[in-house]
């Protein structure tokens, strides 16, 4: 992916369907950059915020990963700023990796309700071992009540930093309260008193 040193104002860059950002890290001074929006979108879809890939800036090539980004919810969450972290081949990276929940429908079909408490895990890994997401098989909830961090099968080379006992997903209980109602006599005159009969009694 090609990066350009930033030129012009941020608004002008965005109006030209580009995204302003910065590249910094191993052996490079923080440098304001801009990148084509569509190129960045493809990179984010493929590498997420943890996998490393190569970019060019001028005549130089850099190994980076997307350290952070900002989105504008008023523009359908379009990315409006991005940070690239340059790394070396020997570096260790700490990043948040999204969880990809599998077999959710199979559990729901059994009448169970699933509550997901985490959407990503904090992990540590060597450059080249990053993944775009981590799979979590929810079908095991047919046999257990909860999936903890320690139950998640991690790809090779990843070490999780979260509390092992933290709940990733569990079966939720929905309490249904049924209010009892008194049966009403079908007699349309039930509860009605004849005022004349009352006077006669007096």
C-alpha positions in Angstrom: 0.0 0.0 0.0 1.3 3.4 -0.9 1.5 6.2 1.6 2.2 9.9 0.7 3.6 12.6 3.0 0.7 14.7 4.0 0.1 17.8 1.9 -2.7 20.3 2.4 -5.3 20.6 5.0 -7.1 17.6 6.6 -10.5 18.6 5.2 -9.1 18.9 1.7 -7.5 15.4 2.0 -10.8 13.9 3.1 -12.7 15.7 0.4 -10.4 14.0 -2.1 -11.4 10.5 -0.8 -8.1 10.1 1.1 -7.5 9.5 4.8 -5.0 11.6 6.8 -2.8 9.8 9.4 0.6 9.3 10.8 3.4 6.6 10.7 5.7 6.2 13.6 7.7 3.5 15.5 10.9 1.6 14.9 13.6 3.7 13.3 11.3 6.4 11.9 10.3 9.8 13.2 6.5 10.5 13.4 5.5 11.5 9.9 2.1 12.9 8.8 0.8 10.9 5.9 -2.2 10.4 3.7 -3.6 7.3 2.0 -6.3 6.5 -0.5 -9.5 5.6 1.4 -10.2 2.5 -0.7 -6.7 1.2 -0.3 -7.0 1.6 3.5 -10.4 0.0 3.6 -9.1 -3.1 1.8 -6.1 -3.3 4.2 -8.3 -3.0 7.2 -10.6 -5.7 6.0 -7.6 -8.0 5.3 -5.2 -7.3 8.2 -7.4 -5.8 10.9 -5.6 -4.0 13.6 -3.0 -6.7 14.4 -1.5 -8.2 11.3 1.6 -6.7 9.8 1.9 -5.7 6.1 4.2 -3.6 3.9 3.7 0.0 2.9 5.8 2.4 0.8 6.5 6.0 1.7 8.6 7.7 -0.9 11.4 5.3 -1.9 11.3 3.4 1.5 9.4 0.3 2.4 8.1 -0.2 6.0 6.6 -3.1 7.9 3.6 -1.8 9.8 0.3 -2.7 11.4 -2.7 -0.5 12.0 -2.2 0.7 15.6 -5.3 2.9 15.8 -8.0 4.6 13.7 -10.9 7.0 14.1 -14.3 6.7 12.4 -17.0 9.3 11.9 -20.4 8.0 12.9 -22.1 10.8 11.1 -20.6 9.5 7.8 -21.6 5.9 8.3 -18.5 5.2 10.4 -16.1 6.1 7.6 -12.5 6.1 8.7 -11.2 9.6 9.0 -7.7 9.1 10.6 -5.3 6.2 10.9 -2.1 5.4 12.8 0.5 3.1 11.4 3.0 1.5 13.7 6.3 0.5 12.1 7.9 -2.6 13.5 11.0 -4.7 13.0 11.0 -8.4 12.3 12.1 -9.1 15.9 9.5 -7.0 17.7 6.7 -8.3 20.0 3.3 -6.7 19.4 0.5 -6.2 21.8 -2.9 -5.6 20.2 -6.7 -6.1 20.5 -7.9 -8.9 18.2 -11.6 -9.2 17.3 -13.6 -12.3 18.2 -15.4 -14.2 15.5 -18.3 -16.1 17.1 -19.3 -19.4 15.3 -22.4 -21.5 15.5 -24.5 -18.9 17.2 -27.6 -19.9 15.3 -27.2 -23.6 16.3 -27.4 -22.6 20.0 -30.4 -20.3 19.4 -32.3 -23.0 17.6 -32.1 -25.1 20.8 -34.0 -22.3 22.6 -31.1 -20.8 24.4 -30.2 -17.1 24.6 -26.5 -16.1 24.3 -24.9 -13.1 26.0 -21.5 -12.1 24.6 -19.4 -10.2 27.1 -16.3 -9.7 25.1 -15.9 -8.7 21.5 -12.0 -8.8 21.4 -9.0 -10.2 23.3 -5.8 -8.4 24.2 -3.0 -10.6 22.9 0.8 -10.6 22.5 2.7 -12.1 19.6 5.8 -11.9 17.5 5.8 -10.0 14.2 4.3 -12.3 11.5 2.1 -14.2 13.9 -0.8 -11.8 14.0 -4.3 -12.8 12.9 -7.3 -10.7 11.8 -9.7 -12.4 14.2 -10.0 -15.3 16.7 -12.7 -17.9 16.3 -14.9 -18.8 19.3 -17.1 -21.9 18.9 -20.4 -21.1 20.7 -21.8 -24.7 20.1 -20.0 -25.8 23.3 -22.7 -23.8 25.2 -25.0 -26.7 24.7 -22.9 -28.5 27.3 -21.6 -25.7 29.5 -23.1 -22.5 30.8 -20.2 -20.2 29.9 -17.0 -19.8 27.8 -14.1 -18.2 29.7 -11.0 -16.6 28.2 -9.0 -19.7 29.1 -11.4 -21.9 27.0 -10.7 -20.0 23.8 -8.4 -21.9 21.4 -5.8 -19.4 20.3 -3.9 -19.5 17.0 -0.3 -20.6 17.3 2.0 -17.9 18.5 -0.5 -15.8 20.4 -0.5 -15.3 24.2 -3.6 -13.8 25.8 -3.3 -10.9 28.2 -6.9 -11.0 29.6 -7.9 -12.5 32.9 -8.2 -16.3 32.1 -11.4 -16.4 34.2 -13.1 -13.6 32.4 -16.3 -14.7 30.7 -16.4 -14.4 26.9 -19.9 -15.6 26.4 -22.6 -17.3 28.4 -26.2 -18.5 28.4 -28.5 -15.8 29.5 -31.7 -16.5 31.5 -34.8 -14.7 30.7 -37.2 -14.5 33.6 -40.8 -14.5 32.5 -43.3 -13.3 35.0 -46.9 -14.2 34.4 -49.4 -12.1 36.4 -52.3 -14.1 37.6 -55.7 -12.6 36.9 -58.9 -13.3 38.8 -61.7 -15.1 36.9 -64.7 -12.9 36.3 -68.2 -14.2 36.3 -69.7 -14.1 32.9 -73.0 -12.8 34.3 -73.4 -9.3 33.0 -75.2 -8.3 36.2 -72.5 -9.6 38.5 -71.6 -7.1 41.1 -74.6 -4.9 40.4 -77.0 -4.1 43.2 -80.6 -3.1 42.7 -81.0 0.2 44.5 -84.7 -0.4 45.1 -83.9 -3.7 46.8 -81.6 -2.0 49.1 -84.2 0.6 50.0 -86.7 -2.3 50.8 -84.3 -3.8 53.2 -84.1 -0.6 55.1 
